[in-house]
Amino acid sequence: MLPSSQKPYANVVLARQQQWRGRVGMMLVASLSVLAGMTDAIGFMASGDFVSFMSGNTTRLAVAISEGDLGLTGRLLLLVATFVVGNALGIVVSRMSGRHALPLLLCIAALLCGGALWPFADMLPALLAAIVAMGMLNAAVEEVNGLPVGLTYVTGALSRFGRGLGRWLLGERRNGWRVQLVPWTGMFIGAVIGALLEHRMGLGALLVSGALAAVLGLVSLKIPRRWHLGYMPR
């Protein structure tokens, strides 16, 4: 045990470490959200389908069913199921690699680059590759200092921000609700970038998304191991 005279100093050091862990974690969340926004915008503009926004695809699925459009219904069911598979694969890859982010992000980079280089007119396989990648991306960060975050969907983040705002207006002073805007802002900025890239490169803009995923994987090596273990799903 530490002498009582050293306990205040140890508490200060621990608090600073937690603060820095939170800052680094939110920077990672912002960067990965930019990647998700880029990819979703590129996929949507190139094909008319979302690659990470499954709430949108679910609503479209319901409309397709109501209109009796069997072709579109089948396509959207495939997209939603593929996203679920991607999430499962993300956990598998994460666990098999000892919960290191680099192998996971390199797999995502490979899928996105493969989608960008798909040589045939039918872009469905390229779209599916991007959807699997976005599902896997959710295994990269699940929480930061106990705060839940989403990377490829921001409805939950906006909801948590709104509820926190309501509590703040009532005089409650809880921490953490403001940071929920980080993934939303990252995804919005990424979507703008992705839209601009798609105008110039078409579906080939996924190459940029793939390169960004690889770069973020390399950057993740600089994050202390014990911090990253706290970010990723258990």
C-alpha positions as CSV (number, residue, x, y, z in Angstrom):
1,M,0.0,0.0,0.0
2,L,1.1,3.6,-0.7
3,P,1.9,5.8,2.3
4,S,-0.9,8.2,3.0
5,S,1.3,11.1,1.9
6,Q,1.6,9.7,-1.6
7,K,-2.1,8.8,-2.1
8,P,-3.1,12.3,-3.3
9,Y,-0.3,12.3,-5.9
10,A,-1.3,8.8,-7.0
11,N,-4.9,9.9,-7.4
12,V,-3.9,12.9,-9.5
13,V,-1.7,10.7,-11.8
14,L,-4.6,8.2,-12.1
15,A,-7.0,11.0,-13.0
16,R,-4.7,12.4,-15.6
17,Q,-4.2,8.9,-17.2
18,Q,-8.0,8.4,-17.3
19,Q,-8.4,11.9,-18.9
20,W,-5.8,11.2,-21.6
21,R,-7.3,7.7,-22.2
22,G,-10.6,9.4,-22.8
23,R,-9.1,12.0,-25.1
24,V,-7.2,9.4,-27.2
25,G,-10.3,7.2,-27.3
26,M,-12.5,10.0,-28.6
27,M,-9.9,10.9,-31.2
28,L,-10.0,7.3,-32.4
29,V,-13.8,7.3,-32.4
30,A,-13.8,10.5,-34.5
31,S,-11.3,9.1,-37.0
32,L,-13.2,5.8,-37.4
33,S,-16.5,7.7,-37.7
34,V,-15.0,9.7,-40.5
35,L,-14.1,6.4,-42.2
36,A,-17.7,5.1,-41.7
37,G,-19.2,8.3,-43.1
38,M,-16.9,8.3,-46.1
39,T,-17.7,4.7,-46.9
40,D,-21.5,5.1,-46.4
41,A,-21.6,8.2,-48.7
42,I,-19.6,6.5,-51.4
43,G,-21.7,3.3,-51.3
44,F,-25.0,5.2,-51.2
45,M,-24.1,7.6,-54.1
46,A,-22.7,4.7,-56.2
47,S,-25.5,2.2,-55.7
48,G,-28.4,3.9,-53.9
49,D,-28.0,1.6,-51.0
50,F,-26.6,2.3,-47.5
51,V,-23.5,0.4,-46.4
52,S,-23.6,1.3,-42.7
53,F,-26.9,3.0,-42.1
54,M,-29.0,-0.1,-41.6
55,S,-31.9,1.9,-40.0
56,G,-32.4,3.5,-43.5
57,N,-32.2,0.1,-45.2
58,T,-34.7,-1.4,-42.7
59,T,-37.2,1.4,-43.5
60,R,-36.6,0.9,-47.2
61,L,-37.1,-2.9,-46.7
62,A,-40.5,-2.3,-45.0
63,V,-41.6,0.0,-47.8
64,A,-40.5,-2.6,-50.4
65,I,-42.5,-5.3,-48.7
66,S,-45.6,-3.1,-48.5
67,E,-45.3,-2.4,-52.3
68,G,-44.7,-6.1,-53.1
69,D,-41.4,-5.4,-54.7
70,L,-39.8,-8.8,-54.3
71,G,-36.5,-8.0,-56.0
72,L,-35.8,-5.0,-53.8
73,T,-37.0,-6.8,-50.7
74,G,-34.6,-9.6,-51.3
75,R,-31.7,-7.2,-52.0
76,L,-32.3,-5.2,-48.8
77,L,-32.7,-8.4,-46.7
78,L,-29.3,-9.5,-48.1
79,L,-27.7,-6.1,-47.2
80,V,-29.0,-6.1,-43.6
81,A,-28.0,-9.8,-43.1
82,T,-24.5,-9.0,-44.5
83,F,-24.1,-6.2,-42.0
84,V,-25.0,-8.5,-39.1
85,V,-22.4,-11.0,-40.4
86,G,-19.9,-8.3,-40.6
87,N,-20.4,-7.4,-36.9
88,A,-20.0,-11.1,-36.0
89,L,-16.8,-11.4,-38.1
90,G,-15.4,-8.2,-36.4
91,I,-15.7,-9.9,-33.0
92,V,-14.2,-13.1,-34.3
93,V,-11.2,-11.3,-35.9
94,S,-10.7,-9.2,-32.8
95,R,-10.6,-12.2,-30.5
96,M,-8.4,-14.3,-32.7
97,S,-5.9,-11.4,-33.0
98,G,-5.8,-10.9,-29.2
99,R,-8.0,-7.8,-29.4
100,H,-5.4,-5.9,-31.4
101,A,-7.0,-3.2,-33.7
102,L,-4.4,-3.5,-36.5
103,P,-5.4,-6.9,-37.9
104,L,-9.1,-5.9,-37.7
105,L,-8.5,-2.6,-39.6
106,L,-6.3,-4.3,-42.1
107,C,-9.1,-6.8,-42.9
108,I,-11.4,-3.8,-43.3
109,A,-8.9,-2.1,-45.6
110,A,-8.6,-5.2,-47.7
111,L,-12.4,-5.5,-48.1
112,L,-12.8,-1.9,-49.0
113,C,-9.9,-2.0,-51.5
114,G,-11.3,-5.2,-53.0
115,G,-14.7,-3.5,-53.4
116,A,-13.1,-0.5,-55.1
117,L,-11.2,-2.8,-57.6
118,W,-14.2,-5.0,-58.4
119,P,-14.0,-5.1,-62.2
120,F,-17.5,-6.1,-63.3
121,A,-20.6,-4.0,-64.0
122,D,-22.6,-5.7,-61.2
123,M,-21.5,-3.8,-58.2
124,L,-23.4,-5.9,-55.6
125,P,-20.4,-7.9,-54.6
126,A,-18.4,-4.7,-54.1
127,L,-21.2,-3.3,-52.0
128,L,-21.4,-6.4,-49.9
129,A,-17.7,-6.2,-49.2
130,A,-18.1,-2.6,-48.0
131,I,-21.0,-3.6,-45.8
132,V,-19.0,-6.5,-44.2
133,A,-16.2,-4.0,-43.6
134,M,-18.6,-1.5,-41.9
135,G,-20.0,-4.3,-39.7
136,M,-16.5,-5.3,-38.7
137,L,-15.6,-1.7,-37.9
138,N,-17.9,-1.7,-34.9
139,A,-15.5,-4.1,-33.1
140,A,-12.8,-1.5,-33.2
141,V,-14.2,0.7,-30.4
142,E,-17.2,-0.1,-28.2
143,E,-16.8,2.3,-25.3
144,V,-14.5,5.0,-24.0
145,N,-14.1,5.3,-20.2
146,G,-17.3,3.5,-19.7
147,L,-19.3,5.7,-22.2
148,P,-20.9,3.7,-25.1
149,V,-20.1,4.9,-28.6
150,G,-21.2,3.8,-32.0
151,L,-19.1,4.1,-35.1
152,T,-21.3,3.3,-38.1
153,Y,-24.6,4.6,-36.7
154,V,-25.3,7.9,-35.0
155,T,-29.0,7.8,-34.0
156,G,-28.0,6.4,-30.6
157,A,-25.4,9.1,-30.1
158,L,-27.8,11.9,-31.0
159,S,-30.4,10.3,-28.6
160,R,-27.9,10.1,-25.8
161,F,-26.8,13.7,-26.5
162,G,-30.4,14.9,-26.5
163,R,-31.2,13.2,-23.2
164,G,-28.1,14.6,-21.7
165,L,-29.1,18.1,-22.9
166,G,-32.5,17.6,-21.3
167,R,-30.9,16.7,-17.9
168,W,-28.6,19.6,-18.2
169,L,-31.5,22.0,-18.8
170,L,-33.1,20.6,-15.6
171,G,-29.9,21.4,-13.6
172,E,-28.4,17.9,-13.5
173,R,-24.6,17.9,-14.1
174,R,-23.7,14.6,-15.5
175,N,-20.5,14.0,-17.5
176,G,-20.1,12.5,-20.9
177,W,-23.2,13.5,-22.8
178,R,-21.4,16.2,-24.8
179,V,-18.9,13.8,-26.3
180,Q,-21.8,11.9,-28.0
181,L,-21.5,14.6,-30.7
182,V,-18.0,13.3,-31.6
183,P,-19.1,10.3,-33.6
184,W,-21.9,12.3,-35.3
185,T,-19.5,15.1,-36.3
186,G,-17.0,12.6,-37.6
187,M,-19.5,10.7,-39.6
188,F,-20.9,13.9,-41.1
189,I,-17.5,15.2,-42.1
190,G,-16.6,11.8,-43.5
191,A,-19.8,11.7,-45.5
192,V,-19.0,15.1,-47.1
193,I,-15.5,13.9,-48.0
194,G,-16.9,10.6,-49.3
195,A,-19.5,12.4,-51.5
196,L,-16.8,14.6,-53.0
197,L,-14.6,11.6,-53.7
198,E,-17.4,9.6,-55.3
199,H,-18.1,12.5,-57.7
200,R,-14.5,12.2,-58.9
201,M,-13.8,8.5,-58.6
202,G,-17.1,6.6,-58.4
203,L,-17.0,3.4,-56.4
204,G,-13.3,3.5,-56.8
205,A,-13.3,6.0,-54.0
206,L,-13.5,3.1,-51.7
207,L,-9.7,2.9,-52.2
208,V,-9.4,6.0,-50.2
209,S,-11.5,4.5,-47.4
210,G,-9.3,1.4,-47.5
211,A,-6.2,3.4,-47.3
212,L,-7.6,5.4,-44.3
213,A,-8.5,2.1,-42.5
214,A,-4.9,0.9,-43.0
215,V,-3.4,4.1,-41.7
216,L,-5.7,4.1,-38.7
217,G,-4.6,0.6,-38.0
218,L,-1.0,1.6,-38.0
219,V,-1.7,4.6,-35.8
220,S,-3.5,2.4,-33.3
221,L,-0.2,0.7,-32.6
222,K,0.8,4.0,-30.8
223,I,-2.1,3.6,-28.3
224,P,-1.1,1.9,-25.0
225,R,-2.2,-1.7,-25.1
226,R,-4.2,-1.5,-21.8
227,W,-6.1,1.6,-23.1
228,H,-7.1,-0.2,-26.3
229,L,-8.3,-3.2,-24.4
230,G,-10.7,-0.9,-22.6
231,Y,-12.0,0.5,-25.9
232,M,-12.7,-2.8,-27.7
233,P,-15.6,-5.3,-27.1
234,R,-14.9,-7.9,-24.5
